[in-house]
Amino acid sequence: MLKLKTLIESGEPEKLASGFQFLEGPVWQPDGSLFFSDIPANRTYRWTADDGANVWCEPTGNANGMTLDRSGVLLRCEHTGRRVARVAPDTTATTVVDSYQGKRLNSPNDIVVKSDGVIYFTDPPYGIQPEEREQPCNGVYRVFPDGTIELLADDFDRPNGLAFSPDESILYIDDSPRRHVRAFDVRADGTITNSRVIADMDHPQPGSPDGMKIDTEGNLYVTGATGVWVFEPDGTLLGVIATPERPANCAWGDADRKSLYLTAQTSLYRIRTKVAGLPVV
């Protein structure tokens, strides 16, 4: 708990906007704005310090997790669209991938991009009905720049948030129903191996591990029951940042990347940190 105080500025999370249905997918933009998803509302919002939150795009395929590709273009995981899409500045969306081995994906959930441009995403079935399911597993996939898709892991219950360590030697992925975070070693070819559970997030309060981000020291910030759980790279719990509403995801923002933006149920929050987060691009 003492080390958590060295990572987080004092004070409660600041509420920036409210009145939404269920927020997810925050991602900081190079122009100094924050994009985030309201899944049930089928909208993407753009927030700025001057103008607050305004609808940027709708419909979105009930977008969930979002990030930027290596050129700074928005990528989003669509629940009802059942695809990973690339979204142009004029909000035109094109499909990156929507199937694997000739069968439709479940409902892509969260997404990261490795420094070589390869996209990694999770595919639980939260956005579809049981009878709509075509894939035999809830997989973790990667997509190459030429559109080739590869299944990396098929033994999750519901894979959700994911993030690379600062040197990309480890890929962290959480499993929401099992309420834990797993770590994988990343081989030179980008495949993953040596799966191990490094963090147990079981708790009597509602909330399972969901979105996660990493700071420049390699610490993990994972949303879950009661707030944002902060772990050292080896899974040692440093403490929990308590939040007024249960958070679903988080993203680093501001010019110094020392603001952690939180999408929490109906509201958007921010808390200042002492250590910068990893850049998206």
C-alpha positions in Angstrom: 0.0 0.0 0.0 2.9 2.4 0.7 4.3 2.0 -2.8 0.9 2.8 -4.3 1.2 6.3 -2.7 4.4 6.8 -4.6 2.6 6.1 -7.9 -0.7 8.0 -7.4 -1.2 11.7 -6.6 -3.3 12.3 -3.5 -7.0 13.0 -3.9 -10.1 11.3 -5.2 -10.8 10.6 -8.8 -12.2 13.7 -10.6 -15.6 13.3 -12.4 -15.3 14.8 -15.8 -18.7 13.8 -17.4 -21.7 11.7 -16.5 -25.1 10.5 -17.7 -24.0 7.7 -19.9 -25.3 4.1 -20.1 -22.1 1.9 -19.8 -18.7 3.3 -20.7 -15.7 1.5 -22.1 -12.7 1.8 -24.4 -11.0 5.0 -23.6 -8.1 6.1 -25.8 -6.1 9.3 -25.8 -5.8 11.1 -29.1 -2.7 13.0 -30.4 -4.9 16.2 -30.6 -5.4 16.2 -26.9 -8.8 14.7 -26.7 -10.1 11.4 -25.3 -12.4 9.0 -27.2 -14.5 6.5 -25.3 -17.3 4.1 -26.1 -20.8 3.9 -24.7 -21.6 0.3 -25.6 -25.4 0.2 -25.2 -25.9 3.7 -26.7 -23.9 2.6 -29.8 -21.9 5.8 -29.7 -18.3 6.9 -29.5 -17.8 10.2 -27.5 -15.0 12.7 -27.8 -14.0 14.6 -24.6 -11.9 17.7 -24.3 -11.2 19.9 -21.3 -12.7 22.8 -23.1 -15.9 21.3 -24.6 -16.6 18.3 -22.4 -18.1 15.1 -24.0 -19.8 15.2 -27.3 -20.9 12.4 -29.7 -18.2 11.8 -32.3 -19.6 8.7 -34.0 -22.8 6.7 -34.2 -23.6 3.9 -34.8 -20.5 2.0 -33.8 -21.4 -1.6 -33.9 -21.7 -1.3 -30.1 -18.0 -0.7 -29.9 -16.1 -1.7 -26.8 -12.3 -1.5 -26.6 -10.4 0.9 -28.7 -6.8 1.8 -29.5 -4.7 3.4 -32.2 -2.7 1.7 -34.9 0.9 2.6 -35.5 -0.1 5.5 -37.8 -2.5 6.9 -35.2 -5.7 5.7 -36.8 -8.5 4.5 -34.4 -9.1 0.8 -34.1 -12.2 -0.5 -32.3 -13.7 -3.8 -31.2 -17.4 -4.1 -32.2 -19.8 -6.3 -30.3 -22.7 -6.4 -32.7 -20.5 -5.8 -35.6 -18.5 -8.8 -34.6 -15.3 -7.4 -36.0 -12.2 -5.3 -35.5 -12.6 -2.1 -37.5 -10.4 0.8 -38.5 -12.1 4.2 -38.2 -11.1 7.1 -40.4 -11.2 10.7 -39.1 -14.5 11.2 -41.0 -15.9 8.2 -38.9 -15.9 5.8 -41.9 -15.2 2.3 -40.7 -13.6 -0.5 -42.6 -13.2 -4.1 -41.5 -9.8 -5.3 -40.3 -11.0 -8.8 -39.5 -14.4 -10.4 -38.8 -13.8 -14.1 -39.1 -11.4 -16.9 -38.3 -11.3 -20.1 -40.4 -14.4 -19.1 -42.3 -16.5 -18.6 -39.1 -17.6 -15.3 -37.6 -15.8 -14.0 -34.6 -17.8 -13.9 -31.3 -17.7 -10.2 -30.3 -14.2 -8.7 -30.1 -13.7 -7.0 -26.8 -10.3 -5.3 -26.2 -7.3 -4.6 -28.3 -3.6 -3.6 -28.3 -1.1 -3.1 -31.1 2.5 -4.3 -30.9 5.3 -2.0 -32.1 5.6 -4.1 -35.3 2.0 -3.2 -36.2 0.5 -6.5 -35.4 -2.9 -6.3 -33.7 -3.8 -8.5 -30.6 -7.4 -8.8 -29.4 -9.7 -10.8 -27.2 -12.9 -12.4 -28.4 -15.4 -13.4 -25.6 -19.1 -13.8 -26.5 -20.5 -10.9 -24.4 -22.1 -9.2 -27.4 -23.9 -12.1 -28.9 -26.6 -14.7 -28.0 -25.6 -18.3 -27.5 -27.3 -19.4 -30.7 -25.3 -16.9 -32.7 -21.9 -18.3 -31.7 -19.7 -19.8 -34.4 -16.3 -20.0 -32.8 -15.6 -23.1 -30.6 -13.6 -21.1 -28.1 -13.3 -17.6 -26.6 -9.9 -16.9 -28.2 -7.1 -14.5 -28.1 -6.0 -13.6 -31.6 -3.4 -11.6 -33.6 -3.9 -9.9 -37.0 -1.0 -9.1 -39.3 -0.9 -6.0 -41.4 -1.9 -8.1 -44.5 -5.1 -9.2 -42.7 -3.9 -12.7 -41.8 -5.4 -13.8 -38.5 -3.9 -16.3 -36.0 -5.4 -17.9 -32.9 -2.9 -17.5 -30.0 -4.8 -18.9 -27.0 -8.0 -20.9 -26.7 -8.2 -21.9 -23.0 -9.7 -18.8 -21.5 -13.2 -18.7 -20.1 -13.8 -15.0 -21.1 -10.6 -13.2 -22.1 -10.9 -9.5 -21.7 -8.3 -6.8 -21.1 -4.8 -7.2 -22.4 -1.5 -5.2 -22.4 2.2 -5.6 -23.2 5.0 -4.9 -20.8 7.2 -1.9 -21.7 9.7 -4.1 -23.6 6.9 -6.3 -25.1 8.5 -9.4 -23.6 5.3 -10.2 -21.6 1.7 -10.1 -22.7 -0.8 -9.8 -19.8 -4.4 -11.0 -20.3 -7.2 -11.1 -17.8 -9.9 -13.7 -17.6 -13.1 -12.1 -16.2 -15.1 -15.1 -14.8 -12.0 -16.6 -13.3 -11.1 -13.2 -11.8 -7.4 -13.4 -12.5 -4.7 -12.0 -14.7 -2.4 -14.3 -16.7 1.1 -13.5 -18.1 2.7 -15.0 -21.2 6.2 -14.7 -22.5 6.3 -13.3 -26.0 8.6 -15.1 -28.4 10.6 -13.4 -31.0 8.0 -14.3 -33.6 5.2 -12.7 -31.5 3.6 -15.9 -30.4 3.0 -16.5 -26.7 4.1 -19.2 -24.3 4.6 -20.0 -20.6 1.2 -19.1 -19.3 0.9 -18.4 -15.6 -1.5 -16.8 -13.3 0.2 -13.8 -11.7 -2.7 -11.9 -10.0 -5.8 -13.1 -8.2 -8.5 -10.5 -8.2 -11.3 -12.4 -6.5 -13.3 -10.2 -4.1 -16.6 -10.3 -2.3 -17.8 -7.2 -4.1 -19.1 -7.3 -7.6 -16.7 -6.7 -10.4 -14.2 -8.8 -12.4 -10.9 -7.9 -14.1 -11.6 -6.0 -17.2 -9.5 -3.3 -18.9 -5.8 -2.9 -18.1 -3.0 -0.5 -18.9 0.8 -0.5 -18.0 3.0 2.4 -16.8 6.6 3.0 -17.9 7.9 1.1 -14.8 5.9 -2.0 -15.9 3.2 -1.7 -13.2 -0.3 -3.0 -14.1 -3.5 -1.0 -13.6 -6.5 -3.4 -13.9 -10.1 -2.4 -13.4 -12.1 -4.6 -11.1 -14.1 -4.8 -7.9 -14.1 -1.5 -6.0 -11.7 0.3 -8.3 -8.4 0.0 -10.2 -6.1 -2.7 -8.8 -2.4 -1.8 -9.2 0.2 -4.6 -9.4 3.9 -4.8 -9.8 5.1 -6.7 -13.0 5.3 -9.9 -11.0 1.7 -9.6 -9.8 2.4 -8.3 -6.3 -0.6 -6.2 -5.3 0.4 -2.6 -4.4 -3.2 -1.4 -3.6 -6.5 -0.4 -5.1 -7.5 3.0 -6.3 -11.0 3.3 -5.0 -13.5 4.8 -7.5 -17.1 6.1 -6.9 -18.4 3.8 -9.6 -17.0 0.4 -10.7 -14.6 1.0 -13.6 -14.5 -1.0 -16.8 -11.4 0.3 -18.5 -8.7 3.0 -18.3 -6.3 4.9 -20.5 -3.3 7.2 -20.0 -3.7 10.8 -21.2 -2.6 14.4 -21.2 0.7 15.6 -22.6 2.8 13.9 -19.9 0.7 10.7 -19.8 0.3 11.1 -16.1 -3.5 11.2 -16.1 -5.3 7.9 -15.8 -8.8 8.3 -17.4 -11.4 5.8 -16.1 -14.6 4.8 -17.9 -16.8 3.7 -14.9 -20.4 2.7 -15.5 -22.2 6.0 -16.2 -19.3 8.4 -15.8 -15.8 9.4 -16.9 -13.2 10.1 -14.2 -9.6 11.1 -14.1 -6.8 10.7 -11.5 -3.3 12.0 -11.6 -0.3 9.7 -11.3 3.4 10.2 -10.5 4.6 7.7 -13.1 3.8 8.2 -16.8 1.8 5.5 -18.7 3.1 3.7 -21.8 2.2 5.6 -25.0 -0.2 3.9 -27.4 1.8 4.9 -30.5 
